[in-house]
Amino acid sequence: MAQAQGLGRRYIRAFFKGFFVAVPVTVTFLDRVACVARVEGASMQPSLNPGGRQASDVVLLNHWSIRNYDVQRGDIVSLV
């Protein structure tokens, strides 16, 4: 019984260590490098959402190229 209790504590401790490392790394990545966004509606048709209003596209927003001003003609830019 005591061995099982120690094993449970070890798993909980390992989970929280991993959690407190993974969350800041993920938040930093999504804030600085790239994030995923959902495009809905008719504003970007026919490039995105070609099927109509009921369809939605998922896109990857690249924050890294904006830092270097690497935007070219034909790129889609998202503003918040």
DSSP file (Angstrom, degrees, kcal/mol; ACC not computed):
  #  RESIDUE AA STRUCTURE BP1 BP2  ACC     N-H-->O    O-->H-N    N-H-->O    O-->H-N    TCO  KAPPA ALPHA  PHI   PSI    X-CA   Y-CA   Z-CA
    1    1 A M     >        0   0    0      0, 0.0     4,-1.9     0, 0.0     5,-0.1   0.000 360.0 360.0 360.0 -43.7    0.0    0.0    0.0
    2    2 A A  H  >  +     0   0    0      1,-0.2     4,-2.1     2,-0.2     5,-0.1   0.855 360.0  52.9 -68.5 -33.7    2.8    2.4    0.9
    3    3 A Q  H  > S+     0   0    0      2,-0.2     4,-2.0     1,-0.2    -1,-0.2   0.900 109.0  48.8 -68.1 -39.9    4.6    1.5   -2.3
    4    4 A A  H  > S+     0   0    0      2,-0.2     4,-2.1     1,-0.2    -2,-0.2   0.872 110.4  51.8 -66.3 -37.0    1.5    2.3   -4.4
    5    5 A Q  H  X S+     0   0    0     -4,-1.9     4,-2.0     2,-0.2    -2,-0.2   0.902 110.2  48.1 -66.8 -41.0    1.1    5.6   -2.6
    6    6 A G  H  X S+     0   0    0     -4,-2.1     4,-1.9     2,-0.2    -2,-0.2   0.866 110.6  52.1 -65.6 -36.6    4.7    6.6   -3.3
    7    7 A L  H  X S+     0   0    0     -4,-2.0     4,-2.0     2,-0.2    -2,-0.2   0.890 108.8  50.5 -66.4 -40.5    4.3    5.5   -7.0
    8    8 A G  H  X S+     0   0    0     -4,-2.1     4,-2.3     1,-0.2    -2,-0.2   0.901 109.9  49.8 -64.2 -41.8    1.2    7.7   -7.3
    9    9 A R  H  X S+     0   0    0     -4,-2.0     4,-2.7     1,-0.2    -1,-0.2   0.884 108.8  53.1 -63.9 -38.5    3.0   10.7   -5.8
   10   10 A R  H  X S+     0   0    0     -4,-1.9     4,-2.3     2,-0.2    -1,-0.2   0.908 110.2  47.1 -64.5 -41.8    5.8   10.2   -8.2
   11   11 A Y  H  X S+     0   0    0     -4,-2.0     4,-2.3     2,-0.2    -2,-0.2   0.901 113.2  48.5 -66.3 -40.8    3.5   10.2  -11.2
   12   12 A I  H  X S+     0   0    0     -4,-2.3     4,-2.3     2,-0.2    -2,-0.2   0.920 112.1  49.0 -65.0 -43.2    1.7   13.3  -10.0
   13   13 A R  H  X S+     0   0    0     -4,-2.7     4,-2.1     1,-0.2    -2,-0.2   0.910 112.1  48.5 -63.1 -42.8    5.0   15.1   -9.4
   14   14 A A  H  X S+     0   0    0     -4,-2.3     4,-2.3     2,-0.2    -1,-0.2   0.881 110.1  52.9 -65.0 -38.3    6.2   14.2  -12.9
   15   15 A F  H  X S+     0   0    0     -4,-2.3     4,-2.6     1,-0.2    -2,-0.2   0.937 110.6  45.7 -62.2 -46.9    2.9   15.4  -14.4
   16   16 A F  H  X S+     0   0    0     -4,-2.3     4,-2.6     2,-0.2    -2,-0.2   0.863 111.0  52.8 -68.3 -34.9    3.1   18.8  -12.7
   17   17 A K  H  X S+     0   0    0     -4,-2.1     4,-0.8     2,-0.2    -1,-0.2   0.945 113.5  43.7 -62.6 -46.7    6.8   19.2  -13.7
   18   18 A G  H  X S+     0   0    0     -4,-2.3     4,-2.9     1,-0.2     3,-0.4   0.881 113.5  52.0 -64.3 -39.0    5.9   18.5  -17.3
   19   19 A F  H  X S+     0   0    0     -4,-2.6     4,-2.3     1,-0.2    -2,-0.2   0.925 108.5  49.2 -63.7 -46.3    2.9   20.7  -17.2
   20   20 A F  H  < S+     0   0    0     -4,-2.6    -1,-0.2     1,-0.2    -2,-0.2   0.623 117.3  42.5 -74.5 -11.5    4.8   23.7  -15.8
   21   21 A V  H  X S+     0   0    0     -4,-0.8     4,-1.4    -3,-0.4    -2,-0.2   0.816 114.8  48.2 -93.0 -42.7    7.4   23.3  -18.5
   22   22 A A  H  X S+     0   0    0     -4,-2.9     4,-2.6     1,-0.2     5,-0.2   0.871 105.5  56.9 -69.4 -38.9    5.1   22.6  -21.4
   23   23 A V  H  X S+     0   0    0     -4,-2.3     4,-2.6    -5,-0.2     5,-0.2   0.950 109.2  42.7 -64.2 -51.2    2.6   25.4  -20.8
   24   24 A P  H  > S+     0   0    0      0, 0.0     4,-2.3     0, 0.0    -1,-0.2   0.892 115.4  50.9 -62.6 -36.3    5.1   28.3  -21.0
   25   25 A V  H  X S+     0   0    0     -4,-1.4     4,-2.2     2,-0.2    -2,-0.2   0.926 112.9  45.8 -65.0 -43.3    6.9   26.8  -24.0
   26   26 A T  H  X S+     0   0    0     -4,-2.6     4,-2.6     2,-0.2     5,-0.2   0.916 112.9  49.0 -65.3 -44.8    3.6   26.4  -25.8
   27   27 A V  H  X S+     0   0    0     -4,-2.6     4,-1.7    -5,-0.2    -1,-0.2   0.906 112.2  48.9 -63.3 -41.7    2.4   29.9  -25.0
   28   28 A T  H  X S+     0   0    0     -4,-2.3     4,-2.6    -5,-0.2     5,-0.4   0.915 111.7  49.5 -64.1 -43.1    5.7   31.4  -26.1
   29   29 A F  H  X>S+     0   0    0     -4,-2.2     4,-2.3     1,-0.2     5,-1.7   0.937 112.5  46.7 -61.3 -47.3    5.6   29.4  -29.4
   30   30 A L  H  <5S+     0   0    0     -4,-2.6    -1,-0.2     1,-0.2    -2,-0.2   0.795 117.8  43.6 -67.4 -27.5    2.1   30.5  -30.1
   31   31 A D  H  <5S+     0   0    0     -4,-1.7    -2,-0.2    -5,-0.2    -1,-0.2   0.846 127.6  24.0 -84.7 -35.9    2.9   34.1  -29.3
   32   32 A R  H  <5S+     0   0    0     -4,-2.6    -3,-0.2    -5,-0.2    -2,-0.2   0.785 130.0  25.5-103.7 -32.7    6.2   34.5  -31.1
   33   33 A V  T  <5S-     0   0    0     -4,-2.3    30,-2.0    -5,-0.4    31,-1.4   0.901 116.1 -34.2-104.2 -60.7    6.5   31.9  -33.9
   34   34 A A  E   < -A   62   0A   0     -5,-1.7    -1,-0.3    28,-0.2     2,-0.3  -0.990  45.3-164.7-161.9 157.7    3.1   30.8  -35.2
   35   35 A C  E     -A   61   0A   0     26,-1.8    26,-3.3    -2,-0.3     2,-0.4  -0.965  24.9-114.3-145.9 164.2   -0.5   30.1  -34.2
   36   36 A V  E     -A   60   0A   0     -2,-0.3     2,-0.3    24,-0.2    24,-0.2  -0.836  33.6-178.7-102.5 135.1   -3.5   28.4  -35.7
   37   37 A A  E     -A   59   0A   0     22,-2.7    22,-2.8    -2,-0.4     2,-0.5  -0.936  22.4-131.1-132.9 156.3   -6.6   30.4  -36.6
   38   38 A R  E     -A   58   0A   0     -2,-0.3     2,-0.6    20,-0.2    20,-0.2  -0.914  15.5-153.0-108.7 131.5  -10.0   29.6  -38.0
   39   39 A V  E     +A   57   0A   0     18,-3.4    18,-1.9    -2,-0.5     2,-0.3  -0.918  22.3 169.4-108.1 120.8  -11.4   31.6  -41.0
   40   40 A E        +     0   0    0     -2,-0.6     3,-0.3    16,-0.2    16,-0.1  -0.893  33.0  32.9-126.8 157.0  -15.1   31.8  -41.3
   41   41 A G  S    S-     0   0    0     12,-0.5     3,-0.4    14,-0.5    11,-0.1  -0.253  89.6 -69.8  94.2-179.1  -17.5   33.8  -43.4
   42   42 A A  S >  S+     0   0    0      1,-0.2     3,-1.1     2,-0.1    -1,-0.2   0.379  98.4  96.8 -95.9   2.3  -17.5   35.2  -46.9
   43   43 A S  T 3  S+     0   0    0     -3,-0.3    -1,-0.2     1,-0.3    -2,-0.1   0.793  91.1  37.9 -68.0 -27.4  -14.8   37.9  -46.5
   44   44 A M  T >> S+     0   0    0     -3,-0.4     4,-2.5    -4,-0.1     3,-0.6   0.244  93.1 162.7-107.8  12.4  -12.0   35.8  -47.9
   45   45 A Q  T <4  +     0   0    0     -3,-1.1     4,-0.1     1,-0.3    -3,-0.0  -0.510  56.5  17.3 -74.2 145.4  -13.8   34.0  -50.7
   46   46 A P  T 34 S+     0   0    0      0, 0.0    -1,-0.3     0, 0.0     3,-0.1  -0.982 126.8  51.2 -92.5   0.8  -12.8   32.5  -53.1
   47   47 A S  T <4 S+     0   0    0     -3,-0.6     2,-0.3     1,-0.1    -2,-0.2   0.950 124.8  19.4 -63.4 -48.5   -9.3   32.1  -51.7
   48   48 A L  S  < S+     0   0    0     -4,-2.5    -1,-0.1     1,-0.2    -4,-0.1  -0.901 128.1  20.4-120.3 152.0  -10.5   30.7  -48.4
   49   49 A N    >   +     0   0    0     -2,-0.3     3,-1.0    -4,-0.1    -1,-0.2   0.941  64.5 167.9  58.2  53.9  -13.9   29.1  -47.7
   50   50 A P  T 3   +     0   0    0      0, 0.0     3,-0.1     0, 0.0    -1,-0.1   0.734  67.3  65.1 -69.1 -18.8  -14.7   28.3  -51.3
   51   51 A G  T 3  S-     0   0    0      1,-0.3     2,-0.3     2,-0.0     3,-0.2   0.641 111.2-101.3 -80.1 -14.0  -17.6   26.1  -50.2
   52   52 A G    X   -     0   0    0     -3,-1.0     3,-0.8     1,-0.2    -1,-0.3  -0.777  54.2 -42.8 124.0-171.6  -19.7   28.9  -48.7
   53   53 A R  T 3  S+     0   0    0     -2,-0.3   -12,-0.5     1,-0.2    -1,-0.2   0.802 125.3  60.6 -68.1 -31.4  -20.6   30.2  -45.3
   54   54 A Q  T 3  S+     0   0    0     -3,-0.2     2,-0.2   -14,-0.1    -1,-0.2   0.728  94.4  76.7 -72.9 -19.3  -21.1   26.9  -43.6
   55   55 A A    <   -     0   0    0     -3,-0.8   -14,-0.5    -6,-0.1     2,-0.4  -0.621  62.1-168.1 -90.3 150.2  -17.5   25.8  -44.3
   56   56 A S        -     0   0    0     -2,-0.2     2,-0.3   -16,-0.1   -16,-0.2  -0.996   9.2-144.8-136.2 144.3  -14.5   27.1  -42.3
   57   57 A D  E     -A   39   0A   0    -18,-1.9   -18,-3.4    -2,-0.4     2,-0.5  -0.798   8.0-140.5-106.5 149.6  -10.8   26.8  -43.1
   58   58 A V  E     -A   38   0A   0     -2,-0.3     2,-0.3   -20,-0.2   -20,-0.2  -0.944  26.1-177.1-109.2 127.7   -8.0   26.4  -40.6
   59   59 A V  E     -A   37   0A   0    -22,-2.8   -22,-2.7    -2,-0.5     2,-0.6  -0.868  26.7-126.2-124.9 156.6   -4.8   28.4  -41.3
   60   60 A L  E     -A   36   0A   0     -2,-0.3     2,-0.6   -24,-0.2   -24,-0.2  -0.915  22.2-148.8-101.7 119.3   -1.4   28.8  -39.7
   61   61 A L  E     -A   35   0A   0    -26,-3.3   -26,-1.8    -2,-0.6     2,-0.8  -0.807   9.3-147.3 -91.8 119.5   -0.5   32.4  -39.0
   62   62 A N  E     +A   34   0A   0     -2,-0.6     4,-0.5   -28,-0.2   -28,-0.2  -0.772  22.0 174.8 -92.6 106.4    3.3   32.9  -39.3
   63   63 A H  S  > S+     0   0    0    -30,-2.0     4,-1.2    -2,-0.8   -29,-0.2   0.725  72.7  69.3 -79.2 -22.9    4.5   35.5  -36.8
   64   64 A W  H  > S+     0   0    0    -31,-1.4     4,-0.9     1,-0.2     3,-0.3   0.888  95.2  50.4 -68.3 -41.0    8.1   34.9  -37.7
   65   65 A S  H  4>S+     0   0    0      1,-0.2     5,-2.9   -32,-0.2    -1,-0.2   0.782 104.6  59.3 -71.1 -24.9    8.0   36.4  -41.2
   66   66 A I  H >45S+     0   0    0     -4,-0.5     3,-1.2     3,-0.2    -1,-0.2   0.861  98.6  58.6 -69.4 -35.0    6.3   39.5  -40.0
   67   67 A R  H 3<5S+     0   0    0     -4,-1.2    -1,-0.2    -3,-0.3    -2,-0.2   0.866 111.7  40.6 -60.7 -36.1    9.3   40.2  -37.7
   68   68 A N  T 3<5S-     0   0    0     -4,-0.9    -1,-0.3    -3,-0.1    -2,-0.2   0.318 111.9-119.6 -94.6   7.2   11.6   40.3  -40.7
   69   69 A Y  T < 5 +     0   0    0     -3,-1.2     2,-0.4     1,-0.2    -3,-0.2   0.898  59.4 154.1  53.0  44.7    9.1   42.2  -42.9
   70   70 A D      < +     0   0    0     -5,-2.9     2,-0.5    -6,-0.1    -1,-0.2  -0.288  17.2 136.4 -97.2  46.5    9.1   39.3  -45.3
   71   71 A V        -     0   0    0     -2,-0.4     2,-0.3    -5,-0.1     6,-0.0  -0.823  31.7-172.2 -97.6 131.6    5.6   40.0  -46.7
   72   72 A Q    >   -     0   0    0     -2,-0.5     3,-2.0     1,-0.1     2,-0.1  -0.774  35.7 -76.8-122.0 165.4    5.2   39.8  -50.4
   73   73 A R  T 3  S+     0   0    0     -2,-0.3     3,-0.1     1,-0.3    -1,-0.1  -0.372 118.0  29.2 -60.0 133.4    2.5   40.6  -52.9
   74   74 A G  T 3  S+     0   0    0      1,-0.4    -1,-0.3    -2,-0.1     2,-0.1   0.246  88.2 128.8  97.6 -11.5   -0.2   37.9  -52.8
   75   75 A D    <   -     0   0    0     -3,-2.0     2,-0.5     1,-0.1    -1,-0.4  -0.466  59.6-125.4 -74.0 148.2    0.3   37.0  -49.1
   76   76 A I        -     0   0    0     -2,-0.1     2,-0.4    -3,-0.1    -1,-0.1  -0.854  25.6-160.7 -95.1 126.6   -2.7   37.0  -46.9
   77   77 A V        -     0   0    0     -2,-0.5     2,-0.5   -16,-0.1   -16,-0.0  -0.913   2.7-154.4-112.5 133.2   -2.3   39.2  -43.8
   78   78 A S        -     0   0    0     -2,-0.4     2,-0.4     2,-0.0    -2,-0.0  -0.916   8.0-163.8-109.3 129.9   -4.4   38.8  -40.7
   79   79 A L              0   0    0     -2,-0.5    -2,-0.0     1,-0.1     0, 0.0  -0.904 360.0 360.0-113.2 141.6   -4.9   41.8  -38.3
   80   80 A V              0   0    0     -2,-0.4    -1,-0.1     0, 0.0    -2,-0.0   0.381 360.0 360.0-101.7 360.0   -6.2   41.5  -34.8
